[in-house]
Amino acid sequence: MRFKGFEVRIILRIALLFLTLLGVSFVIVTQQYIYLLIGIPLTGFELSDLLRYQKKAHTEVQQFAESVHYRDFSRHFDVGRAPTELKPLRKGFNDINTTFKEISRERETQYHYLQKILELVDTGILSYEEETGKIGWLNESFKKIFGIPYLKTIESLQKRDEVLYNEAMKLKPGDSKVVTMQRNKQLIKILLTVSVIRSDDKMYRLLAFQNISEALDETESKAWQKLLNVMTHEIMNSVAPISSLADTLKNRLKTYGAENAGNADLDDLELGIDTIKRRSEGLLKFTESYRNLNKITRLDLKKVLVRDLFENLTSLMQPTLAAKNIELNVVLRDMQMVINVDVNLVEQVLINLLVNAIEAVKDRPDPAITLSAELSANNKPILKIADNGVGMPLELIDKIFIPFFSTRKSGSGIGLSLCKQIMMLHKGNIQVQSVEGEGSVFILLF
C-alpha cells in the first residue's frame, strides 16, 4: 500500500515511546532514580518527535485537502526533498492528483464532445432551471430556427414569441406536440418535446425544437402520390367504358334517326348522349392531367449555368410579359453560378411559378417580377421568383402545394404540386413567403 512506510514509522515511534515509558516506570518502581536523568529526557524527545512527525503529516494532509477543495490538481508534492518518513505520503498525494487530473480531463473532453454534437444537430435545444427560470444552455440550431441570439431567462422567450412560450409551458415532461409557426413570412412545423433532468440537486427543464416541415412534406407527397395512383386508375377504368358506350349509342341513334326523321324525342336523347360523352371525355382529360404527378421518377441531371437558365426563361416569357406591361428584373451576382439539375424539369418549375406570378401582378398598378439566384449559408444554390402581387393570407400558404387545391377558378391545382414533386426529386424543396396585399416570394432550395 502507498502509506505502508508511513504507518510502519508511526508504529515504530509509538512502540519505542511505549518501551521508554515502560523503562521509566521500572526505574521508579525499583527506586533507581539515577536512570531518570536519561529516561525522562529520552521520553520527552520521543514524544516531541512523534508530535513533530504527526504535525508534518497533518500539514501535508491539510495542504492536499485544500487542493482538493479548490480543485487545484496541478499542485505537485516534492518527493525528492521530503523527509524520509513523508516521502510515501507525498508520493500517494501525487498519485491521487494525477488520477483526479485524468478524470477531470476525461470529463472535460466528454463535455466538449457532447457540446459539439449538440451544436451540430439540426434540433434546437434549450435548458433552464425550473426554480429560477435561468437559461442554462441553448445551441446554435435554436438560435438559427427562431432567430433568437440570446436568452437570459425562460420568461424572455415569452416577450420574443408568446405562442412558442405558451406551448412549451403547457407540455408535460415526456410529451411532444407539433406546433405550426410563422418565420420569415413562411409557415414551419416544429416538433416540440419536453423532458426534465436533475443536476447538482437542481431540476432543469429541457426543451427540444425540431423543424419537421421537410420530413412532413416528403411524407405528404408520397401519400398524395399513392392516393392519386388509386384515384386515376379507378376513375379512368370507370369513365372510359361510359365514354365508349355513349359513342356507340350515338352512332346507333344516328342510324335509327335517319329512318325516323323529325322525332323530337330522338333529338333530346341525342343531346343527352352528347352531354354524357362530352363530360366523360372531360373527366378523362382531367384525370390524365393528374397522372403527370406520378410520371416523373427519374432525373436527367446536367450541370447548367443559372445565367443560361434565366436567359431561356426570359426569352420564352418576354412576349407575354410585354403584352401585359409587366417588368421582369433578373438579379444574378455570380455569372458563373452552376447548378446540377434536370434542365427540362426545372424550366417547367420556373415557368409554372412565373405564370402564377404574372397572374398575381396583372391587376397591380406597377406590376413587377424579380428572378434571382444566390448561395445559401451552407453554399447551396437558391433560386427565387418574387412578385409585388396580391399575396396570400396565412391560412392559404399551407394549402397551395396540395393537389386539387387552387386559388383560381380556372386552375386545376396541379401546377404547384408538380413543382414540389420535381424539387423533392432533386433532393431539394420549395418554400413560399407571402404577405397579403404586398406580394409573394417562391424559393427553390437545391
FIDREN-258808 format. One record per residue (C-alpha): x, y, z; residue in one letter; residue number from 1. Coordinates in pm, whole numbers, plus 50000, padded with zeros to 5 digits. Example, Ala and Ser with C-alpha at 12.3 -4.5 7.8 and 13.67 -1.06 7.14 Angstrom:
BEGIN
east north up code pos
51230 49550 50780 a 1
51367 49894 50714 s 2
END
This chain:
BEGIN
east north up code pos
50000 50000 50000 m 1
50101 50364 49938 r 2
50114 50457 50306 f 3
50266 50136 50437 k 4
50603 50302 50517 g 5
50424 50593 50684 f 6
50223 50359 50906 e 7
50528 50148 50995 v 8
50718 50459 51109 r 9
50432 50570 51331 i 10
50403 50222 51483 i 11
50779 50210 51549 l 12
50773 50552 51718 r 13
50477 50456 51936 i 14
50640 50123 52022 a 15
50969 50295 52111 l 16
50785 50551 52326 l 17
50595 50271 52497 f 18
50918 50083 52576 l 19
51082 50401 52708 t 20
50784 50473 52935 l 21
50792 50113 53049 l 22
51161 50152 53137 g 23
51094 50477 53325 v 24
50815 50306 53517 s 25
51052 50018 53606 f 26
51316 50266 53728 v 27
51062 50442 53952 i 28
50933 50114 54095 v 29
51285 49989 54168 t 30
51380 50334 54302 q 31
51682 50358 54073 q 32
51621 50731 54026 y 33
51962 50798 53877 i 34
51841 50649 53549 y 35
51558 50901 53534 l 36
51817 51155 53420 l 37
51834 50953 53098 i 38
51475 50820 53082 g 39
51281 51147 53122 i 40
51474 51347 52854 p 41
51455 51043 52624 l 42
51079 51020 52677 t 43
51038 51392 52612 g 44
51246 51368 52294 f 45
51050 51070 52161 e 46
50719 51237 52246 l 47
50814 51564 52076 s 48
50949 51372 51776 d 49
50618 51184 51745 l 50
50423 51510 51771 l 51
50652 51681 51520 r 52
50617 51389 51281 y 53
50240 51388 51325 q 54
50224 51766 51274 k 55
50419 51737 50948 k 56
50186 51467 50827 a 57
49884 51673 50934 h 58
50019 51978 50745 t 59
50075 51769 50435 e 60
49723 51625 50454 v 61
49576 51973 50515 q 62
49752 52113 50208 q 63
49630 51820 50000 f 64
49274 51868 50129 a 65
49289 52237 50029 e 66
49399 52150 49676 s 67
49110 51901 49651 v 68
48864 52158 49790 h 69
48966 52418 49531 y 70
49008 52151 49262 r 71
49369 52251 49216 d 72
49511 51925 49087 f 73
49806 52095 48923 s 74
49993 52104 49254 r 75
50294 51875 49284 h 76
50430 51748 49615 f 77
50811 51732 49607 d 78
50905 51375 49698 v 79
51281 51413 49649 g 80
51324 51687 49910 r 81
51075 51547 50156 a 82
51182 51388 50486 p 83
51221 51014 50451 t 84
50916 50945 50661 e 85
50693 51173 50443 l 86
50807 51051 50102 k 87
50543 50773 50078 p 88
50273 51021 50185 l 89
50372 51277 49920 r 90
50402 51009 49657 k 91
50049 50894 49741 g 92
49920 51252 49712 f 93
50085 51292 49372 n 94
49928 50967 49252 d 95
49584 51083 49366 i 96
49634 51421 49196 n 97
49731 51250 48872 t 98
49421 51030 48887 t 99
49197 51331 48951 f 100
49356 51520 48661 k 101
49292 51227 48429 e 102
48929 51203 48543 i 103
48885 51581 48505 s 104
49042 51576 48160 r 105
48817 51289 48051 e 106
48507 51469 48181 r 107
48608 51791 48007 e 108
48670 51601 47682 t 109
48333 51431 47710 q 110
48166 51766 47783 y 111
48321 51933 47478 h 112
48241 51628 47267 y 113
47877 51632 47377 l 114
47858 52009 47330 q 115
47997 51975 46976 k 116
47741 51708 46894 i 117
47457 51926 47026 l 118
47584 52217 46818 e 119
47593 52006 46501 l 120
47243 51858 46527 v 121
46966 52047 46348 d 122
46738 52024 46653 t 123
46709 52339 46863 g 124
46781 52265 47230 i 125
46718 52490 47529 l 126
46754 52414 47900 s 127
46661 52625 48201 y 128
46642 52587 48578 e 129
46282 52521 48682 e 130
46301 52715 49010 e 131
46458 53037 48881 t 132
46386 53015 48508 g 133
46752 53096 48434 k 134
46870 52968 48096 i 135
47137 52702 48134 g 136
47220 52643 47769 w 137
47087 52688 47417 l 138
47251 52565 47097 n 139
47312 52729 46760 e 140
47024 52542 46595 s 141
46778 52703 46836 f 142
46920 53048 46757 k 143
46901 52977 46385 k 144
46546 52834 46382 i 145
46392 53115 46585 f 146
46633 53400 46516 g 147
46698 53447 46888 i 148
47069 53511 46959 p 149
47047 53522 47338 y 150
46811 53449 47626 l 151
46872 53521 47993 k 152
46560 53360 48139 t 153
46277 53150 48001 i 154
46046 53447 48060 e 155
46248 53635 47797 s 156
46117 53384 47542 l 157
45762 53496 47619 q 158
45849 53851 47515 k 159
46004 53732 47188 r 160
45750 53463 47096 d 161
45448 53429 47322 e 162
45290 53145 47120 v 163
45605 52933 47143 l 164
45641 53008 47515 y 165
45279 52915 47593 n 166
45305 52586 47401 e 167
45630 52497 47580 a 168
45485 52573 47924 m 169
45169 52367 47862 k 170
45356 52049 47775 l 171
45432 51797 48048 k 172
45770 51617 48069 p 173
45784 51332 47818 g 174
45513 51481 47595 d 175
45558 51620 47245 s 176
45348 51833 47011 k 177
45364 51963 46653 v 178
45336 52342 46651 v 179
45283 52548 46334 t 180
45465 52880 46341 m 181
45542 53164 46104 q 182
45908 53250 46048 r 183
46035 53493 45782 n 184
45687 53516 45628 k 185
45659 53139 45584 q 186
45499 52862 45786 l 187
45713 52597 45953 i 188
45613 52297 46161 k 189
45805 52238 46484 i 190
45804 51917 46688 l 191
45829 52037 47048 l 192
45948 51783 47308 t 193
45991 51840 47682 v 194
46193 51646 47941 s 195
46331 51706 48291 v 196
46680 51633 48425 i 197
46835 51669 48772 r 198
47188 51804 48822 s 199
47355 51920 49145 d 200
47023 51897 49334 d 201
46862 52131 49079 k 202
46583 52048 48836 m 203
46633 52154 48476 y 204
46366 52155 48207 r 205
46493 52058 47863 l 206
46309 52176 47550 l 207
46383 52032 47204 a 208
46257 52204 46888 f 209
46284 52005 46564 q 210
46190 52155 46229 n 211
45992 51874 46067 i 212
45846 52070 45774 s 213
46062 51895 45514 e 214
46001 51550 45660 a 215
45626 51611 45668 l 216
45637 51747 45313 d 217
45808 51431 45189 e 218
45564 51204 45373 t 219
45270 51409 45249 e 220
45399 51399 44891 s 221
45429 51019 44898 k 222
45079 50988 45045 a 223
44934 51206 44770 w 224
45113 51003 44503 q 225
44962 50679 44634 k 226
44616 50838 44653 l 227
44644 50979 44301 l 228
44753 50642 44165 n 229
44442 50478 44306 v 230
44207 50760 44207 m 231
44327 50798 43848 t 232
44322 50423 43795 h 233
43969 50381 43930 e 234
43829 50691 43759 i 235
43970 50602 43418 m 236
43857 50240 43446 n 237
43506 50358 43530 s 238
43470 50653 43292 v 239
43637 50510 42979 a 240
43359 50247 42921 p 241
43094 50517 42974 i 242
43253 50737 42706 s 243
43288 50443 42467 s 244
42930 50330 42527 l 245
42799 50682 42474 a 246
42983 50698 42140 d 247
42834 50363 42036 t 248
42482 50471 42135 l 249
42521 50796 41944 k 250
42620 50613 41623 n 251
42328 50374 41655 r 252
42094 50663 41729 l 253
42206 50838 41410 k 254
42119 50528 41208 t 255
41781 50498 41378 y 256
41721 50874 41344 g 257
41771 50865 40968 a 258
41478 50627 40944 e 259
41261 50833 41186 n 260
41337 51192 41092 a 261
41160 51469 41281 g 262
41117 51275 41608 n 263
41166 51527 41892 a 264
41229 51253 42149 d 265
41523 51127 41944 l 266
41670 51477 41933 d 267
41651 51503 42313 d 268
41805 51158 42350 l 269
42090 51250 42117 e 270
42153 51569 42313 l 271
42167 51371 42640 g 272
42411 51118 42494 i 273
42627 51405 42362 d 274
42634 51553 42711 t 275
42735 51221 42868 i 276
43011 51173 42609 k 277
43141 51529 42647 r 278
43151 51517 43027 r 279
43310 51169 43023 s 280
43585 51288 42790 e 281
43635 51598 43006 g 282
43670 51383 43316 l 283
43917 51154 43140 l 284
44125 51452 43030 k 285
44113 51597 43382 f 286
44225 51264 43531 t 287
44500 51223 43273 e 288
44646 51559 43375 s 289
44687 51436 43733 y 290
44876 51133 43611 r 291
45160 51371 43536 n 292
45224 51397 43909 l 293
45333 51035 43920 n 294
45509 51001 43586 k 295
45830 51172 43697 i 296
46051 50912 43864 t 297
46399 50974 43717 r 298
46617 51280 43664 l 299
46849 51355 43375 d 300
47099 51560 43575 l 301
47331 51804 43399 k 302
47539 52098 43511 k 303
47395 52420 43372 v 304
47475 52787 43417 l 305
47198 52968 43603 v 306
47260 53255 43361 r 307
47159 53036 43067 d 308
46855 52908 43254 l 309
46737 53263 43321 f 310
46806 53377 42962 e 311
46597 53093 42817 n 312
46313 53167 43056 l 313
46323 53540 42979 t 314
46318 53479 42603 s 315
46025 53240 42637 l 316
45811 53462 42861 m 317
45906 53806 42723 q 318
45614 53831 42476 p 319
45359 53757 42749 t 320
45527 54000 42989 l 321
45542 54275 42727 a 322
45178 54224 42630 a 323
45070 54272 42992 k 324
45321 54553 43059 n 325
45493 54358 43340 i 326
45851 54442 43433 e 327
46086 54144 43479 l 328
46405 54204 43680 n 329
46686 53947 43676 v 330
46937 53959 43966 v 331
47243 53735 43935 l 332
47560 53842 44117 r 333
47766 53538 44017 d 334
47751 53497 43640 m 335
47937 53164 43666 q 336
47695 53008 43914 m 337
47621 52645 43820 v 338
47350 52404 43936 i 339
47329 52029 43874 n 340
46966 51970 43770 v 341
46731 51817 43518 d 342
46707 52125 43295 v 343
46371 52043 43137 n 344
46201 51979 43471 l 345
46349 52285 43645 v 346
46248 52502 43349 e 347
45895 52365 43388 q 348
45900 52464 43757 v 349
46023 52816 43675 l 350
45762 52858 43400 i 351
45481 52748 43634 n 352
45595 52990 43903 l 353
45640 53274 43654 l 354
45291 53217 43509 v 355
45149 53226 43864 n 356
45342 53547 43935 a 357
45204 53706 43615 i 358
44854 53615 43728 e 359
44920 53767 44071 a 360
45050 54104 43943 v 361
44831 54158 43636 k 362
44594 54398 43817 d 363
44860 54588 44013 r 364
44941 54950 43918 p 365
45315 54884 43870 d 366
45344 54508 43810 p 367
45696 54370 43865 a 368
45855 54026 43896 i 369
46211 53958 44012 t 370
46406 53647 43920 l 371
46720 53598 44132 s 372
46982 53343 44237 a 373
47222 53323 44531 e 374
47411 53081 44754 l 375
47282 52988 45098 s 376
47487 52997 45419 a 377
47590 52633 45359 n 378
47689 52709 44997 n 379
47378 52559 44835 k 380
47211 52726 44532 p 381
46882 52912 44584 i 382
46655 53044 44307 l 383
46381 53298 44385 k 384
46075 53426 44198 i 385
45935 53734 44372 a 386
45636 53947 44276 d 387
45456 54253 44408 n 388
45115 54096 44351 g 389
44815 54039 44573 v 390
44992 53795 44807 g 391
44817 53527 45009 m 392
44659 53510 45354 p 393
44839 53295 45611 l 394
44576 53020 45607 e 395
44632 52958 45234 l 396
45012 52928 45243 i 397
44994 52581 45399 d 398
44748 52455 45133 k 399
44880 52575 44798 i 400
45100 52268 44739 f 401
44812 52023 44796 i 402
44693 51854 44475 p 403
44344 51968 44354 f 404
44375 52293 44555 f 405
44373 52616 44354 s 406
44305 52980 44437 t 407
44199 53048 44077 r 408
43862 52950 43932 k 409
44027 52818 43615 s 410
44313 52647 43799 g 411
44350 52270 43811 s 412
44558 52263 44129 g 413
44831 52060 43959 i 414
45100 52324 43893 g 415
45246 52381 44239 l 416
45203 52014 44334 s 417
45411 51921 44030 l 418
45671 52188 44117 c 419
45706 52047 44466 k 420
45749 51691 44344 q 421
46018 51799 44097 i 422
46208 51985 44369 m 423
46189 51690 44607 m 424
46323 51461 44334 l 425
46621 51699 44322 h 426
46669 51640 44698 k 427
46557 51999 44747 g 428
46240 52181 44843 n 429
46017 52472 44755 i 430
45913 52733 45009 q 431
45690 53037 44991 v 432
45691 53369 45174 q 433
45384 53584 45127 s 434
45214 53888 45275 v 435
44857 53962 45170 e 436
44845 54280 44966 g 437
45224 54306 44930 e 438
45337 54007 44722 g 439
45493 53662 44734 s 440
45834 53501 44701 v 441
45876 53138 44590 f 442
46212 52992 44693 i 443
46369 52689 44524 l 444
46622 52517 44751 l 445
46860 52270 44585 f 446
END
